[in-house]
Amino acid sequence: MLGIGFMLAGTFFMSLNNAVLKWLSAGYPSGQILFMRASFICIPIAFFIWRAGGWQSARVVSIKGHALRAAFTVASAFFFVNAVKYLPLADATAVTFAGPLFITMLATIILGERVGWRRWSAVIAGFVGVLIITRPTGDVVRLAVLLPLGSAFAGAMRDVITRRLAARETSNSILVTTTAAVACAGLFTLPFGWTMPTPQDLAIVALGGMITGCGHYCLIETFRHAEAGLVAPFKYSSILWAVGLGFFVWGDWPDMWVMAGTAVLIASGLYILRREMVRR
């Protein structure tokens, strides 16, 4: 139950963070948003480290593992910030549900798992769901769906690496290295032109940073307290938060195609999860 609670809390916090990203993306470059957010994430991280007894709780064991996770986290963040800039929040969130499909595909390559025809069929069905959502037409707005799809792939790589790291690394160490990498990546975009933030936007960034820190901590703790198969279905609760936030803040409501494609994606993801549990 503790793992489920962490997953629900994590998806709620990350959905709030996505709404903050969409709000800021209208007036600030992606790199600046990520740098400012990472700066404020340091506040909850400092609290977590203090509560855990000091910097010893952030000791890094596998530098290579942390570097790989940080790289994919940076890529996923950049893709998603640009995705919510051009797409409704619910649409961008729905496409990221392709993550479990990518994890299944990557399992055969990275983890050496055997994936049977049933799970491969579910993967194909899931990507049909992506096509239903995106309805590729060549239009610039529709082509923007490649951004959350790229975010989903990078996020899948990050999650696969997290599963390995969580067994020997602390949540604090993972948070510290990942946040530092995102901040550095964002800072490198400074020469391309940043915008002076208003006090109101700085307050929003501060809120988003603290929300993100709490969200990442909850998601990391999820896999520490429960098996992925148990908590994975609850990750789909993020679509409910995304639809609600998108409607109340921007007046966006997903159309029939987005809802149908999301249903197919969720169904395929849950079937993959079921087959994984049966296999084990």
TIVO-743296 format. One line per 10 residues: number of its first residue (from 1); their letters; for each residue x, y, z of C-alpha. Coordinates in pm, 1 decimal. Layout:
! TIVO-743296
NUM	a	X:Y:Z ~ ...
***
This chain:
! TIVO-743296
1	mlgigfmlag	0.0:0.0:0.0 ~ 287.7:237.8:72.7 ~ 419.9:195.7:-281.1 ~ 76.8:272.3:-429.5 ~ 51.7:581.9:-211.8 ~ 391.2:703.2:-332.9 ~ 289.2:641.5:-696.4 ~ -39.2:834.5:-663.7 ~ 135.5:1121.7:-485.7 ~ 414.2:1121.6:-744.5
11	tffmslnnav	177.4:1135.2:-1043.5 ~ -18.2:1417.2:-880.9 ~ 292.7:1624.3:-813.5 ~ 433.9:1562.2:-1162.3 ~ 101.9:1658.6:-1324.8 ~ 108.7:1987.1:-1132.8 ~ 465.4:2035.1:-1249.2 ~ 362.9:1973.9:-1611.0 ~ 98.5:2243.6:-1578.0 ~ 363.4:2483.3:-1446.2
21	lkwlsagyps	588.8:2398.6:-1741.6 ~ 309.4:2468.6:-1988.7 ~ 233.9:2801.1:-1819.1 ~ 599.3:2911.5:-1837.3 ~ 667.3:2776.5:-2187.9 ~ 462.9:3057.7:-2341.4 ~ 717.6:3320.6:-2238.5 ~ 1052.1:3156.9:-2164.1 ~ 1304.5:2935.9:-2350.3 ~ 1306.7:2568.1:-2254.6
31	gqilfmrasf	1661.2:2575.3:-2119.8 ~ 1589.0:2870.5:-1892.9 ~ 1277.1:2701.1:-1756.0 ~ 1468.5:2384.1:-1673.8 ~ 1754.2:2577.0:-1510.3 ~ 1524.2:2788.5:-1294.8 ~ 1317.0:2486.4:-1195.0 ~ 1626.1:2281.2:-1109.1 ~ 1753.5:2567.1:-892.2 ~ 1439.7:2560.1:-680.1
41	icipiaffiw	1432.1:2178.8:-668.3 ~ 1738.4:2215.8:-445.7 ~ 1509.2:2332.0:-163.5 ~ 1320.9:2002.2:-112.1 ~ 1640.1:1806.6:-186.6 ~ 1821.8:1991.4:93.1 ~ 1536.7:1902.7:327.1 ~ 1546.7:1534.7:227.8 ~ 1925.5:1523.1:280.7 ~ 1899.2:1694.4:619.6
51	raggwqsarv	1627.0:1455.2:728.9 ~ 1833.0:1154.5:615.6 ~ 2129.4:1260.5:830.4 ~ 2349.1:1461.9:596.6 ~ 2540.0:1434.5:270.6 ~ 2632.1:1073.0:340.0 ~ 2277.3:989.9:227.0 ~ 2364.1:1130.0:-117.8 ~ 2676.7:922.0:-170.1 ~ 2716.3:801.1:-529.7
61	vsikghalra	2816.8:439.7:-590.2 ~ 2784.5:403.8:-968.9 ~ 2895.6:719.7:-1148.5 ~ 2820.6:566.5:-1488.4 ~ 2468.0:469.2:-1386.1 ~ 2396.0:815.8:-1252.6 ~ 2536.8:979.3:-1565.5 ~ 2319.8:765.6:-1794.0 ~ 2005.9:831.9:-1591.1 ~ 2080.2:1203.4:-1580.7
71	aftvasafff	2133.5:1218.5:-1958.3 ~ 1799.4:1054.7:-2034.3 ~ 1624.8:1269.5:-1773.6 ~ 1759.9:1583.6:-1942.5 ~ 1646.1:1461.0:-2284.0 ~ 1300.3:1368.5:-2155.6 ~ 1261.4:1706.8:-1985.1 ~ 1362.8:1907.8:-2293.0 ~ 1127.9:1710.0:-2514.8 ~ 835.2:1748.5:-2276.2
81	vnavkylpla	879.1:2121.3:-2211.5 ~ 860.9:2182.8:-2584.3 ~ 569.3:1939.5:-2617.1 ~ 342.7:2126.9:-2374.1 ~ 435.0:2449.9:-2549.8 ~ 259.2:2336.0:-2867.4 ~ 6.6:2077.4:-2743.5 ~ -276.2:2068.6:-2486.5 ~ -160.2:1922.8:-2155.1 ~ -384.2:1615.2:-2180.4
91	datavtfagp	-266.0:1537.6:-2536.7 ~ 101.6:1557.2:-2440.7 ~ 42.8:1346.8:-2129.4 ~ -151.7:1084.0:-2324.1 ~ 128.6:1033.0:-2577.2 ~ 379.7:979.0:-2295.9 ~ 178.5:668.9:-2204.2 ~ 379.7:503.0:-2480.2 ~ 650.7:471.6:-2214.4 ~ 554.4:114.9:-2106.3
101	lfitmlatii	561.3:10.2:-2471.7 ~ 917.7:137.0:-2504.0 ~ 1013.5:-32.9:-2176.4 ~ 886.0:-365.5:-2313.5 ~ 1087.4:-315.9:-2631.4 ~ 1398.6:-211.6:-2439.2 ~ 1368.1:-511.0:-2206.1 ~ 1470.4:-740.4:-2489.0 ~ 1779.3:-531.4:-2564.0 ~ 1901.7:-403.7:-2227.9
111	lgervgwrrw	1769.8:-659.5:-1979.4 ~ 1778.1:-961.1:-2210.9 ~ 1417.3:-1052.3:-2137.4 ~ 1214.8:-1274.7:-2367.4 ~ 902.2:-1098.6:-2494.2 ~ 633.1:-1328.1:-2633.9 ~ 392.4:-1266.0:-2919.5 ~ 115.0:-1153.8:-2685.5 ~ 316.8:-866.4:-2544.7 ~ 447.6:-775.1:-2889.8
121	saviagfvgv	85.4:-763.2:-3008.8 ~ 2.0:-530.5:-2719.2 ~ 297.9:-308.8:-2811.6 ~ 173.0:-284.0:-3171.0 ~ -178.7:-207.3:-3047.5 ~ -37.4:61.4:-2820.7 ~ 136.2:235.4:-3107.4 ~ -191.8:220.6:-3301.2 ~ -332.0:413.6:-3006.7 ~ -53.5:669.5:-3050.3
131	liitrptgdv	-149.6:705.6:-3417.0 ~ -514.0:757.4:-3318.6 ~ -412.1:1037.9:-3083.1 ~ -168.0:1203.5:-3319.1 ~ -353.9:1155.0:-3648.6 ~ -37.0:1240.6:-3845.5 ~ -119.7:1477.7:-4129.7 ~ 204.4:1668.5:-4182.3 ~ 58.5:1972.6:-4006.8 ~ 313.4:2145.0:-3781.6
141	vrlavllplg	89.0:2117.0:-3474.6 ~ 34.7:1745.1:-3530.0 ~ 406.8:1690.1:-3590.9 ~ 461.8:1831.1:-3241.1 ~ 340.4:1496.5:-3101.2 ~ 686.0:1361.5:-3182.6 ~ 809.0:1566.5:-2885.5 ~ 613.1:1382.0:-2612.6 ~ 689.1:1055.8:-2794.3 ~ 1060.0:1136.2:-2766.2
151	safagamrdv	1003.4:1224.2:-2401.6 ~ 834.2:886.6:-2347.9 ~ 1128.7:699.4:-2499.1 ~ 1385.7:889.6:-2293.9 ~ 1169.3:843.7:-1985.0 ~ 1152.8:468.5:-2049.1 ~ 1531.9:453.5:-2062.7 ~ 1546.4:654.8:-1740.2 ~ 1302.9:417.2:-1565.7 ~ 1492.6:105.7:-1673.8
161	itrrlaaret	1812.6:255.9:-1534.2 ~ 1632.1:365.3:-1215.1 ~ 1524.6:7.3:-1147.7 ~ 1887.7:-96.7:-1146.0 ~ 2011.3:201.6:-946.3 ~ 1742.2:186.1:-676.0 ~ 1883.6:-141.4:-545.4 ~ 2215.3:15.4:-439.7 ~ 2173.0:392.8:-462.4 ~ 1979.4:620.1:-228.5
171	snsilvttta	1691.7:833.4:-351.2 ~ 1883.7:1142.9:-241.5 ~ 2190.2:1057.5:-450.2 ~ 1975.2:1001.0:-759.4 ~ 1792.7:1329.4:-702.8 ~ 2113.7:1527.7:-653.9 ~ 2294.1:1403.7:-964.6 ~ 1987.1:1428.6:-1186.3 ~ 1900.9:1780.7:-1071.6 ~ 2259.9:1896.3:-1119.9
181	avacaglftl	2261.2:1756.7:-1474.2 ~ 1933.8:1929.1:-1566.1 ~ 2058.5:2259.7:-1422.4 ~ 2385.4:2240.0:-1617.5 ~ 2207.8:2147.1:-1940.6 ~ 1970.6:2439.9:-1898.4 ~ 2255.4:2680.0:-1818.4 ~ 2432.7:2589.5:-2141.8 ~ 2144.3:2750.9:-2332.8 ~ 2212.5:3094.0:-2176.8
191	pfgwtmptpq	2403.9:3224.8:-2483.0 ~ 2095.5:3160.7:-2698.6 ~ 1897.6:3426.4:-2514.1 ~ 1705.9:3421.2:-2186.8 ~ 1421.0:3643.1:-2067.4 ~ 1420.5:3834.4:-1738.2 ~ 1152.4:3661.1:-1527.4 ~ 883.2:3858.2:-1348.9 ~ 842.4:3817.7:-969.2 ~ 514.2:3632.2:-1030.5
201	dlaivalggm	677.8:3386.5:-1268.3 ~ 968.6:3334.5:-1029.0 ~ 717.7:3240.3:-761.3 ~ 555.9:2994.0:-1003.5 ~ 897.8:2847.9:-1088.5 ~ 978.0:2811.2:-719.5 ~ 650.3:2627.6:-664.0 ~ 714.7:2406.3:-966.2 ~ 1067.3:2324.4:-849.4 ~ 955.5:2215.8:-505.0
211	itgcghycli	666.7:2016.3:-655.4 ~ 908.3:1842.7:-893.6 ~ 1148.4:1752.6:-614.7 ~ 865.5:1596.8:-413.8 ~ 731.6:1417.9:-723.3 ~ 1065.4:1262.9:-821.3 ~ 1127.3:1153.8:-462.1 ~ 787.0:983.1:-446.7 ~ 839.3:804.0:-778.6 ~ 1183.9:680.4:-677.6
221	etfrhaeagl	1047.8:559.4:-342.3 ~ 764.2:382.6:-528.0 ~ 1000.0:123.9:-675.5 ~ 1171.9:83.8:-340.0 ~ 853.3:-13.1:-153.6 ~ 664.2:-209.0:-420.4 ~ 719.4:-410.5:-734.9 ~ 667.3:-229.6:-1061.2 ~ 387.0:-467.7:-1159.4 ~ 178.4:-366.8:-859.2
231	vapfkyssil	207.0:11.8:-886.9 ~ 233.3:59.7:-1264.3 ~ -145.9:79.5:-1330.3 ~ -175.2:373.8:-1091.9 ~ 61.7:577.2:-1307.8 ~ -226.1:622.6:-1552.2 ~ -402.3:840.3:-1295.7 ~ -192.0:1124.6:-1435.9 ~ -430.2:1157.0:-1732.6 ~ -710.3:1250.2:-1493.1
241	wavglgffvw	-497.0:1523.7:-1337.9 ~ -386.2:1644.5:-1683.4 ~ -741.9:1666.6:-1817.5 ~ -861.1:1851.3:-1507.8 ~ -574.0:2099.0:-1503.1 ~ -591.9:2154.4:-1877.7 ~ -961.7:2231.3:-1860.1 ~ -962.8:2458.8:-1556.0 ~ -648.5:2656.6:-1648.6 ~ -659.4:2672.9:-2030.4
251	gdwpdmwvma	-1009.8:2554.1:-2117.2 ~ -871.9:2257.8:-2314.9 ~ -1077.3:1941.5:-2340.3 ~ -948.5:1629.8:-2522.9 ~ -1144.8:1540.5:-2834.8 ~ -1289.1:1200.1:-2921.8 ~ -970.7:1085.5:-3098.8 ~ -747.1:1166.9:-2804.7 ~ -976.7:986.5:-2560.6 ~ -1005.2:681.4:-2787.5
261	gtavliasgl	-629.5:662.6:-2845.8 ~ -560.5:708.3:-2475.2 ~ -797.1:421.1:-2395.6 ~ -611.1:196.2:-2640.8 ~ -273.9:299.4:-2494.8 ~ -385.1:234.1:-2138.1 ~ -542.6:-100.4:-2231.7 ~ -225.2:-215.5:-2407.7 ~ -10.6:-102.0:-2116.0 ~ -226.2:-287.2:-1865.2
271	yilrremvrr	-223.4:-601.6:-2081.2 ~ 156.5:-588.4:-2101.7 ~ 163.3:-556.6:-1723.5 ~ -70.0:-855.7:-1684.1 ~ 139.4:-1072.4:-1914.5 ~ 452.4:-970.3:-1725.4 ~ 293.9:-1078.4:-1397.7 ~ 178.0:-1409.3:-1549.7 ~ 527.5:-1470.9:-1690.2 ~ 685.5:-1416.6:-1349.3
***
